[in-house]
Each structure stands twice: as structure tokens, then as C-alpha cells.
Amino acid sequence: MTLNVPSLVAEGIVHSRDTRRILDGVSLAVMPGKFLAVIGPNGAGKTTLLSVLSGLFKADDGRVMLNGREISGYSPAERARHCAVMRQDNARPSGMTVLEAVELGRLAHGAADDARPLAREMLRQMDLSDLADRDCSRLSGGEWQRVAFARTVVQISGGETAAVLLLDEPVSNLDPLHQHQLLGEARRLAQAGHGVLAILHDLNLTAHYADEVALLAAGRLHSSGPASEIMQPAILSQIYGCRITEIRDGGRRALVSLPLPSVG
């Protein structure tokens, strides 16, 4: 796929739940070779947007295009080969080993002979090899999150064309070391030509790993562009409603949130 042609495009997405409009005309593009982070306060519509992008929810207005075709035109198996989704609510299957759970990522590819070697390699990359034979129901929340990521990556591995990876808060249960490990792997996938979209809350991780950032607020796209342009204290302080400042340690930049001064 040509790197300047979007892999996944949202055009004017509108989505309501009950009588409340969750998304109001949101447009963005996931480019091959790029890591796009979607950030914003709680209730901004981030997870709903991911559900619309993946085809789980249908937009009230607007459309989603995957590799130049409307996403609704794909069969579930065909869509899964081109777009893999890691959701927050991935349930841990009881009676299934970690290795078997990761192999499930190849289901969309039929009777794939490469399922086991791909699964073992991904477990190795995610430092999970020692858990290969453990029942998934016995994993901690953080361990399962890493397994779910491994399964999602296996789903798009070995394809003839670049794919899209959609990650909904993929590091929410992880310690700092494994946060960097998982997002580093996601960034390597982007550098290999895949398009990656991740919903993130940690502003420092966003600034460090994202190539591009889409900032949502109250269901609308407030701003989007290169991470260096969006991850600015003035912009973030306005949207998040608290003081966000910048500190530097040598050549490294970090964003710190501070409470607003008390009143009275």
C-alpha cells in the first residue's frame, strides 16, 4: 500500500446513544506507517469512535472507509484480516491456555499452518513465553492485557498488505515497564508499514510514541496533527481543565498535570 494513502478513514462520523450525541462530525485518517493516538477527557467519545471505526457500531451519519471500501462492505472474516481490534472488554476465556488464546488471532485466516509459530514468536516478543501453558482465567489483569495485544497482532501478521491495528486503552492495566514494551511493539508495527490507532490517557506516553494525535472533546475533534504540535501545555490545559506544564530532563520532555489553585 502506498504510504500517503490512508488505510482507514472516518468521514463526518455522527453517532448517538439514546438521545445523547456521542460523536458529532468526527473525521480522521489512519495512515500506513504511522502511530495515531486518540486522546481526550473521559466521555469525549474515544471508545465509541473506535467501535464505529471497527464496524461494531453503525454511524448515524458519515462513513468509514477501509482500504478504499466502506467497512460495511466487508465480511467479518475479511475485515478481520485487514483490521484487528483490541477492546477494553476482552473477556478471559476459561479452559484455554495462553498459547491457544493467541492462536485464535489466526481464525480469520482459516486453517492457517502458521498459527502456532506466530503465536509463540509473539509471546516471546511480549515476554509471555513462560505463561504459554497457563489457563487464561488464572492471569492477572495486566498479564491478560498483554496476551490480548499479542492475539491482536497475530491476527494481522503475515498478510500480503499492510493492516490496521485499533487499540482501546491497551496499557491501562500495565506497569511502566510493560507499558513501554507494548507501545514500543505497536510503534514498530507502524514503522513496518501498518497503520496503528491507540486510545491513550497517559500524555507522556502519547508524546513519546505517537506520530500523530487526534484530540477529542465533547464528541468533536478539537484538533489533530503531528504529536509535537498537539501535545502542547496550553492546548491540553484547556481541554482537560487542569494545569498541564512541561519539564525537561536533559534532552527529554515530560508533561505534568497539576491541580488548579483552590478557590477561597
N, C-alpha and C positions, 0 to 999 in steps of 0.2 A: 504494500500500500504506500502511496506517495505521502511523505511526511507532512505536507502542507494541506492535505485533505482531511477534514475531521473524521474520526471513527464513529463518534456518537454526537448527535446534535439535538438539542432541545430548542424548539421554536415557539415562543409565546405561550408557555405552559400555564394553564389555569386549572386549579383543582380545588374543589370544595368538599367539606365533610359536614353533614347535617346542613346548617345554614351558615357556616363559617368558611370563608375563603382562605384556604391554607397557602396556595400558591397563586400569585397574581401576575401573569405575563412574564414568567421567567424564561430567559434564553441563555444558553451557554453551549460550548463545544468542548468535547474531549478529543484532544489531538493525539495521534500516534507519536510515541517518543516523548510524551510529556506527563508529568505528575500534576494533576489539578486537585487542589484541596478546596473543599466547600466548608466554610466556617460561618458562624453567626450565633447569636444568643439562643437559649432554649426557646422552642416554639417558633423559630424562624421559618420552618418548613423544610429543613435539610433532609430528614429521613423520608418525608413524603416525596420530595423531589427524586431521591434515589429510587423509590418504589415506582414512580412514573417512568423514570429512565429505563428501568429494568423490565418494564412491561407488566409488573404486578398490579399497579393501579392504572386505570384509564384516565387520561386527561379530559376535563370538561371542554377544553379548547386548546388549540395548539397541537403540535405533533412532535414525535420523537423519531429520528432517522438513525438507523444503524447501518453503517457502510453503504449509505445512499438509498436504503429502502426503509419504508415505515416499519417500525418494530412490530406492529401488529400483523404484518405480513409474513413473519417467520413462524414456523412450527416451534413448539417448546424445545425440542432437541436441537434444531438448527440454531435457534437463538442462543442456547446454552453453549454451543461450540464457539460462538463469536463473542459472547458477553457473559462473564462469570460474576456472581454476586455473593458477597459475604455480608449477611444481615446480622443485626444485633440479636435477633431472637432465634439463632441457630440452636435447635434442641439437641441435647446429647443423646445419641442412640444407645440404649441399654442392650447388652448382649452382643456388642460389636467391638472388635479391637480397634485401636487407633489406626493400625495399618489398613484394616478393612474400610474404616471410615474415610480415609484419604483416597483409597482406590475408587470410592464411589464417585469421585470427581470425573472419572472417565466414562460414566454411564452414557452420556450424550454421544460418545464416540462408538457405541455398540460394543461388540466383543473385542475390546482393544487389548492386544497382547502386551502393550507397553504399560498397562495399568500398575502392575506391581513394581517394576523397576523405577517408574516415575514417582510412585508413592514413596518408595524407600529413599530415593535421592532427595525428595522434598523434605522428608522427615530429618534427613541428615543436615540439610541446609538450615532447618529451623531448630536444630539441637533437640530433636524429639526421638531420636533412634532408640533410646533406652525405654521409651514408652510404647514401642510398636505393638507389643502383645498385651498391653493393659486394656481392660474394659473401659470404654469411654465414660460410663457412668461413674467411674472412680477418679476422674480427672478433676483438678481444681478449675475454677473459672478461667484463670489465666492460661492453664495448660490447654483447655478446650478451645480457647480463642485462637491459640497458635495452631492447633490441629485444624480448626475451621478455615484458617487462612491457607494452610498447606493444601487442603482439599480444593479450595477455590482456585489456587494457582495450577494444580494438576489438571483442573478442568480445561484450561486454555493452553496447556503445554503441548508442544509437538505439532501445532497446527501449521498449515501452509501459509496462512496470512496472520498478520498482527491482530490481536484481540483487544477487548476492553475489560478492565477489571474494576468493579464497583465495590467499594469497601465502606461499610457503615460503622463508624467508630471502632476501627479494628484494634486499637490499643487501649481501650477503656479499662480493661482488667489487668493490664500488664505492668510489671515493674519497669523501671527506667531502662535497664539493660535490654530487656526483650522488646520494649517499645522501639528502641533504635534498631534492633535486629530485624523486626518485622517491617518497619518503614524503609529500612535500608534495602531489604529484598524487594519491596514494592518499587522503590526508585530504580533498582537495577532492571526490573521488568520494563519500566518505562524507557530506560536507556537502551534496552534491547529492541524497542520499536512498538511495544504495546501502549495503549492509552490507559492511564490509571486515574480514577477519581476516588478520593477518600474524604469522608466526612470526619473532621477533626475538631477537637475542643482545645487542645494544647497549642497555644500560639507560638511557643518556641519551636515545637516540633514542626508546625506548619511552616514557619520561616526557614527552618533548616532543610526540609525535604522537598517542599513544593516548588515546582517551576512556576506555576500559575495559581492564583487564588480567586475564588468567587465568594463574595461576602453577601450573605442573605440577611435581611432584616424584615420582620413582619410580613413574610411571604413574598417579598420583592427582592430583586437583585440590586443591591445598593451600589456595588462596584465590582469590577473584575479586571484582571490583568496580571502582569508579572508580579511574583511574590514581593519583590523589592519595592514595588510601588504601592501595593495594597497593605502590606504589613508595617504601617506607619502609626506611631502612637496617637497622633491627632485623629486619624480615621477610626482606629479601634476604640479609643476612649469614647468617641461619640456614639458608636453603635452599641458597645457593651455597657455603657452607663457607669463606668468606673474609670479611675485614672490609670492609664497604662503608660509606662515610661520605658525608656531604653537605657540599658547599661552595657558597658563594653569591658571585656576581659582580654587584654591584648588585642588581637585582631578579631575576636569573636564578639558577636552582638547578641544580646538577650533582651526579651521583653518581660517586664514585671508589672503585674497588676497591683494597685494599691487601693485601699478603701477610700471613699470620698470623706472629706472632713465632716465630723459630726456637727449637727446644727444645734445652736442654742447653748 
